[in-house]
Amino acid sequence: MKTQDTFRFAQTHEWASQEDDGLIWVGISNHAQEALGDVMFFQAPKIGQQVKQGEAIAVIESVKAASDIHAPVSGEVVALNEKMDATPEIINEKPYAVWLFKIKPSDNTTLANELATLISLEEYNSSAGA
């Protein structure tokens, strides 16, 4: 997994990392996990689910609130982090090391355009007030 400095961020607090295998790994930002508090449950998208950028596809719940998780790019959900079933609180410990699901992008042109709409960690931290 790449470092958070290479991640791209959505204004809805998800991070996206394009890995060497071409898949997009998706997680939530440190700002998001801090705002949520102690995470208790993660309702994952379905394997094989087709998603569009910006679409709410999962839910993460804490003792404070429930929050939608949006797809940072369009494509097909191809993997879920099974650790989130048994120990969803791990997201609070290492939000940039814990991915929630992986998306196989629709196509490279769409992916390039969608990644261009996401922002860097520095821009995200400035806009999120972190």
N, C-alpha and C positions, 0 to 999 in steps of 0.2 A: 504494500500500500504506500502511496506517495504521502508526502507531508502536507499538513494543512496549508502551507504557503503556496502549494500548487492547486489547491482546491478552488472551485468556482462556487459562488453562493447565490442563492435565490433570496429575494426580499422576504420570502415566507420562511426563512431560517433553515432551509435545507442546504447541505453541501453536496457537491458532485465531484467525483474524481474519476477521470478516464484512465483506466489501468492498461498495462501492456497487452492484456488479452482483448482490448477493445471494448470491454464492458464498462458501464458507468456505475460506480459504487456510490450509494446514497446514504447519508446520515443527517444528523441535525447538529446545528452549531452549539458552541458552548453557551452563547447568549440564550438560545432556546431552552437548553436543559436547565440553566439557572432560573429562567422565568417559570418553567414548569415545576421545579422542585423535585422531590423524590418520585421517580418514574415507577409505576406499579404494573403497567400493562401496555402491550403493543399489539394492535390489531393490524396485521400485515396485509399487503395486497396478495392476490392469488398468483401463483406461478402460471405463466402463460397469458396473464392479463395484459392486454394492449392498453397503453397509457399515452396521454398527450401532455406536453409540457404545461405546467401550471394546474393540472387536474388534481384534486384531492383524491388520494388513492389508499391512504392508510390513516390510522389514528393512534396517537400515543397519549396515555393517560397517566396522571400523577395524582398525588393527594390533593393538589390544588385545582387541577383543571384537566380537560381533554383538549387535544389540539390535532387538527388535520395535518397530515404530511402530504406534501404536493410532489408531483413528479417534476424534477428539474429539467428533464429532457423527455422526448417522445420515444416510444419503443415498446419492447416486451419485457415484462418482469421475468427474469430467468433464475433468480436465486434469492433465498431468504436467509437471514442470519438466525439460525436455530437457537443460538444462545439467548436471543431476546425472548423466547418462550419461557424458559426456566428462570432467567435472571435479567429481567428488563432494566433493573437498576444499574447495570453496568454502563449504560449510556451516561449516567451522571458522573461516573468516575473518569471516563476517557471518551468524550464525545467525538473527538477527531480520530480515534483508533477503532471505534465501533461502527460498522456499517449496518444498515437496516435491511437493505435489499439491493439487488443489482439489476440494471436495465441493459438489454441489448438494444442499441440505438436502431431506429427505423432505417436510416441511411446516412451516409457520411455528409452529404450536403445539408440535410436537415439538422444533423448533429452540430455541424460547424456553426450554422446560423443560431441554433438554440444556445450553445455554449457561449456565443458572443453576447447574448443577452444577460448572462450571469456575471457577477462581479467578483473581484479579487477579495482576499481576506482583509486587506487594508481598507478597501472601499466598504466592505460589509461592516467592519468594526466601526467605521466612522458613521455609517447610516444607522446602525443598530444601537449606537450610544455606548458601545462596549469600551 
